[in-house]
């Protein structure tokens, strides 16, 4: 869930993607699978629930981008499913883009329904997303842009090997590291904020 009560500043992070990652066990009652026809609706509902979009129609317009990459979608967009209901509760997409004639990883839509976040399912989705990157694009750096509103997720990203960047930018996203650090100080857990500042490069 985004915390819109604080100032918004963008944060750029990068993962070197040079090592295989240990995959956690999926909790009992849940399973993991990749995109299947119709999952775009669950994807949109998850994004609306975490307030990335105001309604399903708006989210689905964003999803239109993926249609021409269907085969890639089937191996890059994952969902954690609640077995009893068949409902997707968390999602992540190990996407990519071309930069200076090279592919780089670009994290898309890592989200978890708020009522399921205490179960660690968002973290599990993130770990399996990084496994996708290592299998499909080993050694290619993975970038993500986040924001102060998502400060609780920053700790997850750092645990996955993402490093905050003080100056670097990509995909026209502004780097507001100094402004973000000012907002995060006192908002993040003290140990996580200290890690954020120590890792930054």
Backbone as JSON Lines, residues from 0, in Angstrom:
{"i":0,"aa":"X","n":[0.85,-1.18,0.0],"ca":[0.0,0.0,0.0],"c":[0.89,1.24,0.0]}
{"i":1,"aa":"X","n":[0.62,2.18,-0.89],"ca":[1.4,3.39,-0.94],"c":[1.02,4.32,0.22]}
{"i":2,"aa":"X","n":[2.02,4.95,0.8],"ca":[1.78,5.91,1.86],"c":[1.85,7.31,1.24]}
{"i":3,"aa":"X","n":[0.7,7.82,0.83],"ca":[0.65,9.11,0.14],"c":[0.65,10.28,1.12]}
{"i":4,"aa":"X","n":[0.82,9.99,2.4],"ca":[0.83,11.07,3.38],"c":[2.18,11.77,3.44]}
{"i":5,"aa":"X","n":[3.2,11.18,2.8],"ca":[4.53,11.78,2.83],"c":[4.88,12.33,1.45]}
{"i":6,"aa":"X","n":[5.92,13.14,1.4],"ca":[6.36,13.73,0.13],"c":[6.75,12.63,-0.86]}
{"i":7,"aa":"X","n":[6.42,12.85,-2.12],"ca":[6.8,11.91,-3.18],"c":[8.15,12.32,-3.76]}
{"i":8,"aa":"X","n":[9.08,11.37,-3.75],"ca":[10.35,11.54,-4.46],"c":[10.74,10.19,-5.04]}
{"i":9,"aa":"X","n":[11.26,10.2,-6.25],"ca":[11.61,8.94,-6.92],"c":[12.99,8.45,-6.46]}
{"i":10,"aa":"X","n":[13.14,7.14,-6.5],"ca":[14.36,6.46,-6.08],"c":[14.72,5.45,-7.16]}
{"i":11,"aa":"X","n":[15.98,5.46,-7.59],"ca":[16.46,4.52,-8.6],"c":[17.34,3.48,-7.92]}
{"i":12,"aa":"X","n":[17.12,2.2,-8.24],"ca":[17.91,1.11,-7.67],"c":[18.34,0.17,-8.78]}
{"i":13,"aa":"X","n":[19.46,-0.51,-8.55],"ca":[19.99,-1.43,-9.57],"c":[20.53,-2.69,-8.9]}
{"i":14,"aa":"X","n":[20.31,-3.83,-9.56],"ca":[20.8,-5.13,-9.1],"c":[21.73,-5.68,-10.18]}
{"i":15,"aa":"X","n":[22.96,-6.08,-9.84],"ca":[23.89,-6.58,-10.87],"c":[23.47,-7.91,-11.5]}
{"i":16,"aa":"X","n":[22.6,-8.67,-10.83],"ca":[22.05,-9.9,-11.39],"c":[23.14,-10.88,-11.82]}
{"i":17,"aa":"X","n":[24.12,-11.08,-10.95],"ca":[25.25,-11.95,-11.29],"c":[25.23,-13.28,-10.56]}
{"i":18,"aa":"X","n":[24.29,-13.48,-9.65],"ca":[24.28,-14.71,-8.85],"c":[22.89,-15.32,-8.83]}
{"i":19,"aa":"X","n":[22.86,-16.66,-8.82],"ca":[21.59,-17.36,-8.66],"c":[21.04,-17.05,-7.27]}
{"i":20,"aa":"X","n":[19.74,-17.13,-7.15],"ca":[19.09,-16.78,-5.89],"c":[18.4,-18.02,-5.31]}
{"i":21,"aa":"X","n":[18.45,-18.17,-4.0],"ca":[17.8,-19.3,-3.35],"c":[16.29,-19.06,-3.31]}
{"i":22,"aa":"X","n":[15.53,-20.02,-3.83],"ca":[14.09,-19.85,-3.92],"c":[13.41,-20.34,-2.65]}
{"i":23,"aa":"X","n":[12.56,-19.52,-2.06],"ca":[11.83,-19.93,-0.86],"c":[10.69,-20.87,-1.22]}
{"i":24,"aa":"X","n":[10.24,-21.62,-0.25],"ca":[9.08,-22.49,-0.45],"c":[7.82,-21.64,-0.48]}
{"i":25,"aa":"X","n":[6.92,-21.97,-1.39],"ca":[5.64,-21.27,-1.45],"c":[4.8,-21.73,-0.26]}
{"i":26,"aa":"X","n":[4.21,-20.82,0.51],"ca":[3.42,-21.22,1.68],"c":[2.27,-22.14,1.3]}
{"i":27,"aa":"X","n":[1.93,-23.02,2.23],"ca":[0.82,-23.94,2.02],"c":[-0.46,-23.15,1.73]}
{"i":28,"aa":"X","n":[-1.2,-23.61,0.75],"ca":[-2.44,-22.93,0.38],"c":[-2.27,-21.95,-0.77]}
{"i":29,"aa":"X","n":[-1.02,-21.81,-1.24],"ca":[-0.73,-20.9,-2.35],"c":[0.13,-21.63,-3.38]}
{"i":30,"aa":"X","n":[0.1,-21.14,-4.59],"ca":[0.94,-21.69,-5.65],"c":[1.4,-20.57,-6.55]}
{"i":31,"aa":"X","n":[2.39,-20.85,-7.37],"ca":[2.94,-19.84,-8.27],"c":[2.84,-20.31,-9.7]}
{"i":32,"aa":"X","n":[2.46,-19.41,-10.59],"ca":[2.44,-19.74,-12.02],"c":[2.65,-18.47,-12.82]}
{"i":33,"aa":"X","n":[2.92,-18.67,-14.12],"ca":[3.12,-17.55,-15.01],"c":[1.81,-17.19,-15.71]}
{"i":34,"aa":"X","n":[1.85,-16.06,-16.41],"ca":[0.66,-15.5,-17.04],"c":[-0.14,-16.52,-17.84]}
{"i":35,"aa":"X","n":[-1.44,-16.49,-17.67],"ca":[-2.39,-17.23,-18.49],"c":[-3.48,-16.26,-18.93]}
{"i":36,"aa":"X","n":[-4.15,-16.59,-20.01],"ca":[-5.2,-15.72,-20.54],"c":[-6.21,-15.35,-19.45]}
{"i":37,"aa":"X","n":[-6.5,-14.1,-19.34],"ca":[-7.44,-13.6,-18.34],"c":[-6.77,-13.02,-17.1]}
{"i":38,"aa":"X","n":[-5.48,-13.31,-16.9],"ca":[-4.78,-12.83,-15.72],"c":[-4.64,-11.31,-15.7]}
{"i":39,"aa":"X","n":[-4.82,-10.68,-16.87],"ca":[-4.71,-9.23,-16.89],"c":[-5.73,-8.57,-15.96]}
{"i":40,"aa":"X","n":[-6.87,-9.22,-15.77],"ca":[-7.88,-8.65,-14.87],"c":[-7.43,-8.7,-13.41]}
{"i":41,"aa":"X","n":[-6.85,-9.84,-13.01],"ca":[-6.32,-9.94,-11.65],"c":[-5.16,-8.97,-11.45]}
{"i":42,"aa":"X","n":[-4.31,-8.86,-12.49],"ca":[-3.19,-7.92,-12.42],"c":[-3.71,-6.51,-12.16]}
{"i":43,"aa":"X","n":[-4.72,-6.13,-12.93],"ca":[-5.29,-4.79,-12.78],"c":[-5.89,-4.6,-11.4]}
{"i":44,"aa":"X","n":[-6.6,-5.61,-10.9],"ca":[-7.21,-5.5,-9.58],"c":[-6.17,-5.34,-8.48]}
{"i":45,"aa":"X","n":[-5.05,-6.05,-8.61],"ca":[-3.98,-5.91,-7.62],"c":[-3.4,-4.51,-7.65]}
{"i":46,"aa":"X","n":[-3.17,-3.97,-8.86],"ca":[-2.6,-2.63,-8.98],"c":[-3.54,-1.57,-8.41]}
{"i":47,"aa":"X","n":[-4.83,-1.75,-8.61],"ca":[-5.81,-0.81,-8.04],"c":[-5.81,-0.91,-6.52]}
{"i":48,"aa":"X","n":[-5.73,-2.14,-6.0],"ca":[-5.77,-2.34,-4.55],"c":[-4.6,-1.68,-3.84]}
{"i":49,"aa":"X","n":[-3.44,-1.6,-4.51],"ca":[-2.28,-0.95,-3.89],"c":[-2.19,0.52,-4.3]}
{"i":50,"aa":"X","n":[-3.24,1.02,-4.94],"ca":[-3.42,2.42,-5.33],"c":[-2.45,2.91,-6.39]}
{"i":51,"aa":"X","n":[-1.93,2.0,-7.21],"ca":[-1.13,2.42,-8.36],"c":[-2.04,3.05,-9.43]}
{"i":52,"aa":"X","n":[-3.29,2.58,-9.5],"ca":[-4.28,3.13,-10.42],"c":[-5.58,3.34,-9.65]}
{"i":53,"aa":"X","n":[-6.43,4.21,-10.17],"ca":[-7.67,4.52,-9.46],"c":[-8.78,3.53,-9.77]}
{"i":54,"aa":"X","n":[-8.72,2.83,-10.92],"ca":[-9.75,1.86,-11.27],"c":[-9.21,0.83,-12.25]}
{"i":55,"aa":"X","n":[-9.97,-0.26,-12.44],"ca":[-9.52,-1.36,-13.29],"c":[-9.3,-0.9,-14.73]}
{"i":56,"aa":"X","n":[-10.21,-0.07,-15.25],"ca":[-10.12,0.37,-16.64],"c":[-8.81,1.12,-16.89]}
{"i":57,"aa":"X","n":[-8.44,1.96,-15.95],"ca":[-7.19,2.71,-16.07],"c":[-5.99,1.77,-16.06]}
{"i":58,"aa":"X","n":[-6.03,0.77,-15.17],"ca":[-4.94,-0.19,-15.09],"c":[-4.84,-1.01,-16.37]}
{"i":59,"aa":"X","n":[-5.96,-1.43,-16.91],"ca":[-5.94,-2.25,-18.12],"c":[-5.42,-1.48,-19.33]}
{"i":60,"aa":"X","n":[-5.62,-0.18,-19.34],"ca":[-5.04,0.63,-20.42],"c":[-3.52,0.54,-20.38]}
{"i":61,"aa":"X","n":[-2.96,0.55,-19.19],"ca":[-1.52,0.39,-19.05],"c":[-1.09,-1.0,-19.51]}
{"i":62,"aa":"X","n":[-1.93,-1.98,-19.23],"ca":[-1.62,-3.37,-19.59],"c":[-1.6,-3.58,-21.1]}
{"i":63,"aa":"X","n":[-2.25,-2.7,-21.86],"ca":[-2.28,-2.84,-23.32],"c":[-0.88,-2.97,-23.92]}
{"i":64,"aa":"X","n":[0.1,-2.4,-23.25],"ca":[1.48,-2.45,-23.74],"c":[1.97,-3.88,-23.95]}
{"i":65,"aa":"X","n":[1.53,-4.8,-23.09],"ca":[2.08,-6.15,-23.11],"c":[1.56,-7.03,-24.25]}
{"i":66,"aa":"X","n":[0.44,-6.7,-24.85],"ca":[-0.2,-7.64,-25.75],"c":[0.68,-8.09,-26.9]}
{"i":67,"aa":"X","n":[1.52,-7.19,-27.41],"ca":[2.36,-7.58,-28.55],"c":[3.57,-8.4,-28.12]}
{"i":68,"aa":"X","n":[3.71,-8.63,-26.83],"ca":[4.83,-9.43,-26.31],"c":[4.31,-10.66,-25.57]}
{"i":69,"aa":"X","n":[3.29,-11.3,-26.1],"ca":[2.6,-12.35,-25.36],"c":[3.52,-13.5,-24.95]}
{"i":70,"aa":"X","n":[4.4,-13.94,-25.85],"ca":[5.28,-15.06,-25.5],"c":[6.24,-14.68,-24.38]}
{"i":71,"aa":"X","n":[6.7,-13.45,-24.39],"ca":[7.56,-12.98,-23.29],"c":[6.76,-12.9,-22.0]}
{"i":72,"aa":"X","n":[5.53,-12.44,-22.1],"ca":[4.68,-12.31,-20.92],"c":[4.51,-13.65,-20.22]}
{"i":73,"aa":"X","n":[4.38,-14.72,-21.01],"ca":[4.14,-16.05,-20.45],"c":[5.32,-16.6,-19.68]}
{"i":74,"aa":"X","n":[6.48,-16.0,-19.83],"ca":[7.63,-16.48,-19.06],"c":[8.24,-15.42,-18.15]}
{"i":75,"aa":"X","n":[7.63,-14.23,-18.16],"ca":[8.19,-13.14,-17.37],"c":[7.22,-12.57,-16.32]}
{"i":76,"aa":"X","n":[5.93,-12.78,-16.5],"ca":[4.97,-12.24,-15.53],"c":[4.43,-13.38,-14.67]}
{"i":77,"aa":"X","n":[4.67,-13.3,-13.38],"ca":[4.26,-14.37,-12.48],"c":[3.2,-13.9,-11.51]}
{"i":78,"aa":"X","n":[2.45,-14.87,-11.03],"ca":[1.38,-14.61,-10.07],"c":[1.46,-15.65,-8.94]}
{"i":79,"aa":"X","n":[1.18,-15.2,-7.74],"ca":[0.97,-16.12,-6.63],"c":[-0.54,-16.25,-6.45]}
{"i":80,"aa":"X","n":[-1.01,-17.49,-6.48],"ca":[-2.43,-17.79,-6.48],"c":[-2.85,-18.39,-5.14]}
{"i":81,"aa":"X","n":[-3.96,-17.93,-4.6],"ca":[-4.56,-18.57,-3.43],"c":[-5.33,-19.79,-3.92]}
{"i":82,"aa":"X","n":[-4.91,-20.97,-3.54],"ca":[-5.47,-22.2,-4.11],"c":[-6.96,-22.34,-3.85]}
{"i":83,"aa":"X","n":[-7.42,-21.97,-2.68],"ca":[-8.82,-22.18,-2.31],"c":[-9.78,-21.35,-3.16]}
{"i":84,"aa":"X","n":[-9.33,-20.17,-3.58],"ca":[-10.21,-19.26,-4.33],"c":[-9.81,-19.13,-5.79]}
{"i":85,"aa":"X","n":[-8.58,-19.51,-6.12],"ca":[-8.08,-19.32,-7.48],"c":[-7.72,-17.87,-7.77]}
{"i":86,"aa":"X","n":[-7.71,-17.04,-6.73],"ca":[-7.46,-15.61,-6.89],"c":[-5.97,-15.31,-6.88]}
{"i":87,"aa":"X","n":[-5.53,-14.45,-7.8],"ca":[-4.16,-13.97,-7.78],"c":[-4.02,-12.93,-6.68]}
{"i":88,"aa":"X","n":[-3.04,-13.1,-5.81],"ca":[-2.89,-12.19,-4.67],"c":[-1.61,-11.37,-4.74]}
{"i":89,"aa":"X","n":[-0.67,-11.79,-5.57],"ca":[0.57,-11.05,-5.72],"c":[1.09,-11.26,-7.13]}
{"i":90,"aa":"X","n":[1.84,-10.3,-7.64],"ca":[2.35,-10.4,-9.0],"c":[3.66,-9.65,-9.13]}
{"i":91,"aa":"X","n":[4.46,-10.05,-10.1],"ca":[5.69,-9.35,-10.44],"c":[6.01,-9.68,-11.9]}
{"i":92,"aa":"X","n":[6.65,-8.76,-12.57],"ca":[6.99,-8.94,-13.98],"c":[8.46,-8.64,-14.2]}
{"i":93,"aa":"X","n":[9.2,-9.64,-14.66],"ca":[10.63,-9.5,-14.92],"c":[10.82,-8.97,-16.34]}
{"i":94,"aa":"X","n":[10.52,-7.7,-16.54],"ca":[10.52,-7.12,-17.88],"c":[11.9,-6.6,-18.27]}
{"i":95,"aa":"X","n":[12.02,-6.02,-19.44],"ca":[13.32,-5.58,-19.94],"c":[13.11,-4.42,-20.92]}
{"i":96,"aa":"X","n":[14.22,-3.76,-21.25],"ca":[14.2,-2.72,-22.27],"c":[15.58,-2.67,-22.92]}
{"i":97,"aa":"X","n":[15.66,-1.98,-24.04],"ca":[16.93,-1.77,-24.72],"c":[17.53,-0.45,-24.26]}
{"i":98,"aa":"X","n":[18.8,-0.49,-23.89],"ca":[19.51,0.73,-23.53],"c":[20.91,0.65,-24.1]}
{"i":99,"aa":"X","n":[21.25,1.59,-24.96],"ca":[22.56,1.61,-25.61],"c":[22.85,0.28,-26.28]}
{"i":100,"aa":"X","n":[21.84,-0.21,-27.03],"ca":[21.93,-1.46,-27.81],"c":[22.13,-2.71,-26.96]}
{"i":101,"aa":"X","n":[21.79,-2.62,-25.69],"ca":[21.88,-3.78,-24.81],"c":[20.58,-3.92,-24.02]}
{"i":102,"aa":"X","n":[20.21,-5.17,-23.73],"ca":[19.03,-5.4,-22.9],"c":[19.39,-5.19,-21.44]}
{"i":103,"aa":"X","n":[18.49,-4.55,-20.72],"ca":[18.6,-4.45,-19.26],"c":[17.26,-4.85,-18.66]}
{"i":104,"aa":"X","n":[17.31,-5.4,-17.47],"ca":[16.08,-5.75,-16.78],"c":[15.42,-4.51,-16.2]}
{"i":105,"aa":"X","n":[14.1,-4.47,-16.25],"ca":[13.33,-3.37,-15.69],"c":[12.13,-3.96,-14.94]}
{"i":106,"aa":"X","n":[12.1,-3.82,-13.64],"ca":[11.03,-4.39,-12.82],"c":[9.72,-3.68,-13.11]}
{"i":107,"aa":"X","n":[8.68,-4.48,-13.37],"ca":[7.34,-3.96,-13.6],"c":[6.35,-4.55,-12.6]}
{"i":108,"aa":"X","n":[5.54,-3.71,-12.0],"ca":[4.34,-4.12,-11.28],"c":[4.51,-5.11,-10.15]}
{"i":109,"aa":"X","n":[5.56,-4.99,-9.35],"ca":[5.7,-5.86,-8.19],"c":[4.73,-5.39,-7.12]}
{"i":110,"aa":"X","n":[3.68,-6.19,-6.88],"ca":[2.61,-5.76,-5.97],"c":[1.95,-6.96,-5.3]}
{"i":111,"aa":"X","n":[1.35,-6.68,-4.15],"ca":[0.63,-7.72,-3.4],"c":[-0.61,-7.09,-2.79]}
{"i":112,"aa":"X","n":[-1.73,-7.81,-2.84],"ca":[-2.95,-7.31,-2.21],"c":[-2.67,-6.99,-0.74]}
{"i":113,"aa":"X","n":[-3.12,-5.85,-0.27],"ca":[-2.81,-5.43,1.11],"c":[-3.14,-6.47,2.17]}
{"i":114,"aa":"X","n":[-4.26,-7.17,2.03],"ca":[-4.67,-8.13,3.06],"c":[-3.79,-9.38,3.08]}
{"i":115,"aa":"X","n":[-2.92,-9.54,2.1],"ca":[-2.03,-10.7,2.05],"c":[-0.57,-10.33,2.3]}
{"i":116,"aa":"X","n":[-0.29,-9.07,2.52],"ca":[1.1,-8.64,2.65],"c":[1.78,-9.19,3.89]}
{"i":117,"aa":"X","n":[1.05,-9.38,4.95],"ca":[1.66,-9.89,6.19],"c":[2.13,-11.33,6.05]}
{"i":118,"aa":"X","n":[1.74,-12.0,4.99],"ca":[2.15,-13.39,4.77],"c":[3.47,-13.51,4.01]}
{"i":119,"aa":"X","n":[4.07,-12.36,3.62],"ca":[5.35,-12.39,2.93],"c":[5.25,-12.77,1.46]}
{"i":120,"aa":"X","n":[4.04,-12.71,0.9],"ca":[3.87,-13.18,-0.48],"c":[4.47,-12.2,-1.49]}
{"i":121,"aa":"X","n":[4.48,-10.9,-1.16],"ca":[5.13,-9.95,-2.04],"c":[6.62,-10.21,-2.14]}
{"i":122,"aa":"X","n":[7.23,-10.53,-1.0],"ca":[8.67,-10.84,-1.0],"c":[8.94,-12.09,-1.83]}
{"i":123,"aa":"X","n":[8.08,-13.11,-1.7],"ca":[8.27,-14.34,-2.46],"c":[8.14,-14.07,-3.95]}
{"i":124,"aa":"X","n":[7.16,-13.26,-4.34],"ca":[7.02,-12.9,-5.75],"c":[8.29,-12.21,-6.25]}
{"i":125,"aa":"X","n":[8.86,-11.34,-5.43],"ca":[10.07,-10.62,-5.81],"c":[11.25,-11.57,-6.0]}
{"i":126,"aa":"X","n":[11.37,-12.56,-5.11],"ca":[12.47,-13.52,-5.22],"c":[12.34,-14.33,-6.51]}
{"i":127,"aa":"X","n":[11.15,-14.81,-6.8],"ca":[10.96,-15.59,-8.03],"c":[11.12,-14.71,-9.27]}
{"i":128,"aa":"X","n":[10.79,-13.45,-9.17],"ca":[11.06,-12.52,-10.27],"c":[12.56,-12.43,-10.54]}
{"i":129,"aa":"X","n":[13.36,-12.32,-9.49],"ca":[14.8,-12.25,-9.68],"c":[15.35,-13.55,-10.25]}
{"i":130,"aa":"X","n":[14.74,-14.66,-9.89],"ca":[15.15,-15.94,-10.5],"c":[14.88,-15.91,-12.0]}
{"i":131,"aa":"X","n":[13.77,-15.31,-12.41],"ca":[13.48,-15.16,-13.85],"c":[14.59,-14.38,-14.53]}
{"i":132,"aa":"X","n":[14.98,-13.28,-13.93],"ca":[16.05,-12.48,-14.52],"c":[17.33,-13.28,-14.66]}
{"i":133,"aa":"X","n":[17.68,-14.03,-13.62],"ca":[18.93,-14.78,-13.67],"c":[18.87,-15.88,-14.73]}
{"i":134,"aa":"X","n":[17.73,-16.51,-14.87],"ca":[17.6,-17.57,-15.88],"c":[17.55,-17.02,-17.29]}
{"i":135,"aa":"X","n":[16.86,-15.9,-17.48],"ca":[16.63,-15.38,-18.83],"c":[17.69,-14.37,-19.27]}
{"i":136,"aa":"X","n":[18.28,-13.66,-18.31],"ca":[19.21,-12.58,-18.64],"c":[20.38,-12.54,-17.65]}
{"i":137,"aa":"X","n":[21.09,-13.65,-17.44],"ca":[22.16,-13.66,-16.43],"c":[23.22,-12.61,-16.72]}
{"i":138,"aa":"X","n":[23.58,-11.89,-15.67],"ca":[24.62,-10.88,-15.8],"c":[24.13,-9.54,-16.32]}
{"i":139,"aa":"X","n":[22.89,-9.46,-16.78],"ca":[22.34,-8.18,-17.23],"c":[21.78,-7.43,-16.03]}
{"i":140,"aa":"X","n":[22.19,-6.21,-15.81],"ca":[21.7,-5.49,-14.63],"c":[20.19,-5.3,-14.68]}
{"i":141,"aa":"X","n":[19.59,-5.28,-13.5],"ca":[18.15,-5.09,-13.36],"c":[17.92,-3.77,-12.63]}
{"i":142,"aa":"X","n":[17.09,-2.93,-13.24],"ca":[16.8,-1.61,-12.69],"c":[15.36,-1.55,-12.18]}
{"i":143,"aa":"X","n":[15.16,-0.72,-11.21],"ca":[13.78,-0.42,-10.8],"c":[13.73,1.02,-10.32]}
{"i":144,"aa":"X","n":[12.56,1.6,-10.51],"ca":[12.32,2.91,-9.91],"c":[11.19,2.73,-8.91]}
{"i":145,"aa":"X","n":[11.4,3.27,-7.74],"ca":[10.39,3.24,-6.7],"c":[10.25,4.66,-6.18]}
{"i":146,"aa":"X","n":[9.64,4.82,-5.03],"ca":[9.41,6.16,-4.52],"c":[9.27,6.11,-3.0]}
{"i":147,"aa":"X","n":[9.34,7.27,-2.43],"ca":[9.22,7.35,-0.97],"c":[7.89,6.77,-0.49]}
{"i":148,"aa":"X","n":[6.84,6.89,-1.28],"ca":[5.54,6.33,-0.89],"c":[5.62,4.82,-0.65]}
{"i":149,"aa":"X","n":[6.6,4.16,-1.28],"ca":[6.75,2.7,-1.15],"c":[7.9,2.34,-0.22]}
{"i":150,"aa":"X","n":[8.11,3.14,0.8],"ca":[9.3,2.95,1.63],"c":[9.37,1.57,2.27]}
{"i":151,"aa":"X","n":[8.22,0.95,2.53],"ca":[8.26,-0.38,3.15],"c":[8.84,-1.42,2.22]}
{"i":152,"aa":"X","n":[8.72,-1.21,0.91],"ca":[9.23,-2.17,-0.07],"c":[10.74,-2.03,-0.28]}
{"i":153,"aa":"X","n":[11.31,-0.89,0.08],"ca":[12.72,-0.66,-0.19],"c":[13.59,-1.69,0.52]}
{"i":154,"aa":"X","n":[13.2,-2.08,1.74],"ca":[13.95,-3.1,2.47],"c":[13.95,-4.43,1.73]}
{"i":155,"aa":"X","n":[12.81,-4.8,1.13],"ca":[12.73,-6.02,0.34],"c":[13.7,-5.94,-0.83]}
{"i":156,"aa":"X","n":[13.7,-4.8,-1.51],"ca":[14.59,-4.65,-2.67],"c":[16.05,-4.78,-2.26]}
{"i":157,"aa":"X","n":[16.42,-4.16,-1.16],"ca":[17.82,-4.24,-0.71],"c":[18.18,-5.68,-0.35]}
{"i":158,"aa":"X","n":[17.26,-6.41,0.28],"ca":[17.53,-7.81,0.61],"c":[17.72,-8.67,-0.62]}
{"i":159,"aa":"X","n":[17.16,-8.24,-1.74],"ca":[17.32,-8.96,-3.01],"c":[18.59,-8.57,-3.75]}
{"i":160,"aa":"X","n":[19.33,-7.62,-3.21],"ca":[20.58,-7.21,-3.85],"c":[20.5,-5.91,-4.62]}
{"i":161,"aa":"X","n":[19.39,-5.19,-4.51],"ca":[19.27,-3.9,-5.18],"c":[20.01,-2.82,-4.39]}
{"i":162,"aa":"X","n":[20.69,-1.96,-5.11],"ca":[21.5,-0.9,-4.51],"c":[20.89,0.46,-4.87]}
{"i":163,"aa":"X","n":[20.63,1.33,-3.9],"ca":[20.17,2.69,-4.22],"c":[21.26,3.46,-4.96]}
{"i":164,"aa":"X","n":[20.87,4.23,-5.94],"ca":[21.83,4.98,-6.75],"c":[21.66,6.47,-6.48]}
{"i":165,"aa":"X","n":[22.77,7.15,-6.24],"ca":[22.71,8.56,-5.88],"c":[22.52,9.46,-7.1]}
{"i":166,"aa":"X","n":[23.02,9.05,-8.25],"ca":[23.0,9.95,-9.41],"c":[22.41,9.32,-10.67]}
{"i":167,"aa":"X","n":[22.59,8.01,-10.86],"ca":[22.23,7.37,-12.12],"c":[20.73,7.46,-12.39]}
{"i":168,"aa":"X","n":[20.37,7.53,-13.66],"ca":[18.97,7.54,-14.07],"c":[18.79,6.55,-15.22]}
{"i":169,"aa":"X","n":[17.56,6.22,-15.5],"ca":[17.23,5.39,-16.67],"c":[15.78,5.67,-17.03]}
{"i":170,"aa":"X","n":[15.46,5.42,-18.29],"ca":[14.07,5.5,-18.75],"c":[13.41,6.84,-18.39]}
{"i":171,"aa":"X","n":[14.2,7.9,-18.36],"ca":[13.7,9.25,-18.11],"c":[13.1,9.44,-16.71]}
{"i":172,"aa":"X","n":[13.37,8.52,-15.8],"ca":[12.9,8.67,-14.42],"c":[13.91,9.54,-13.66]}
{"i":173,"aa":"X","n":[13.47,10.62,-13.03],"ca":[14.43,11.48,-12.31],"c":[14.97,10.78,-11.07]}
{"i":174,"aa":"X","n":[16.21,11.06,-10.76],"ca":[16.82,10.54,-9.54],"c":[16.75,11.63,-8.47]}
{"i":175,"aa":"X","n":[15.98,11.37,-7.43],"ca":[15.81,12.34,-6.36],"c":[16.33,11.77,-5.04]}
{"i":176,"aa":"X","n":[17.52,11.19,-5.11],"ca":[18.07,10.47,-3.96],"c":[18.14,11.35,-2.72]}
{"i":177,"aa":"X","n":[18.72,12.53,-2.83],"ca":[18.9,13.37,-1.65],"c":[17.57,13.77,-1.02]}
{"i":178,"aa":"X","n":[16.61,14.15,-1.86],"ca":[15.29,14.53,-1.35],"c":[14.6,13.32,-0.71]}
{"i":179,"aa":"X","n":[14.73,12.15,-1.38],"ca":[14.12,10.94,-0.85],"c":[14.72,10.56,0.5]}
{"i":180,"aa":"X","n":[16.05,10.64,0.6],"ca":[16.72,10.29,1.86],"c":[16.22,11.17,3.01]}
{"i":181,"aa":"X","n":[16.01,12.44,2.71],"ca":[15.51,13.34,3.76],"c":[14.14,12.89,4.26]}
{"i":182,"aa":"X","n":[13.27,12.46,3.34],"ca":[11.93,12.03,3.71],"c":[11.96,10.68,4.42]}
{"i":183,"aa":"X","n":[12.83,9.79,3.97],"ca":[12.88,8.44,4.52],"c":[13.49,8.4,5.92]}
{"i":184,"aa":"X","n":[14.35,9.35,6.23],"ca":[14.98,9.39,7.54],"c":[13.91,9.64,8.6]}
{"i":185,"aa":"X","n":[13.72,8.65,9.46],"ca":[12.69,8.74,10.48],"c":[11.4,8.05,10.09]}
{"i":186,"aa":"X","n":[11.26,7.75,8.79],"ca":[10.06,7.04,8.34],"c":[10.35,5.55,8.21]}
{"i":187,"aa":"X","n":[11.49,5.21,7.61],"ca":[11.9,3.81,7.54],"c":[12.4,3.36,8.92]}
{"i":188,"aa":"X","n":[12.4,2.05,9.14],"ca":[13.05,1.53,10.33],"c":[14.5,2.01,10.36]}
{"i":189,"aa":"X","n":[15.0,2.29,11.54],"ca":[16.33,2.88,11.65],"c":[17.4,2.02,10.99]}
{"i":190,"aa":"X","n":[17.33,0.68,11.2],"ca":[18.35,-0.19,10.61],"c":[18.24,-0.22,9.09]}
{"i":191,"aa":"X","n":[17.01,-0.16,8.56],"ca":[16.81,-0.18,7.12],"c":[17.27,1.13,6.48]}
{"i":192,"aa":"X","n":[17.02,2.25,7.16],"ca":[17.49,3.52,6.62],"c":[19.01,3.57,6.63]}
{"i":193,"aa":"X","n":[19.62,3.06,7.68],"ca":[21.08,3.03,7.74],"c":[21.64,2.17,6.6]}
{"i":194,"aa":"X","n":[21.0,1.02,6.36],"ca":[21.41,0.16,5.25],"c":[21.25,0.89,3.91]}
{"i":195,"aa":"X","n":[20.15,1.6,3.76],"ca":[19.88,2.35,2.53],"c":[21.01,3.35,2.26]}
{"i":196,"aa":"X","n":[21.42,4.06,3.28],"ca":[22.46,5.07,3.1],"c":[23.84,4.42,2.89]}
{"i":197,"aa":"X","n":[24.11,3.33,3.59],"ca":[25.41,2.68,3.46],"c":[25.6,1.99,2.1]}
{"i":198,"aa":"X","n":[24.52,1.46,1.55],"ca":[24.6,0.77,0.27],"c":[24.68,1.73,-0.91]}
{"i":199,"aa":"X","n":[24.13,2.91,-0.74],"ca":[23.99,3.85,-1.88],"c":[25.33,4.14,-2.54]}
{"i":200,"aa":"X","n":[25.29,4.17,-3.85],"ca":[26.53,4.47,-4.58],"c":[26.23,5.35,-5.8]}
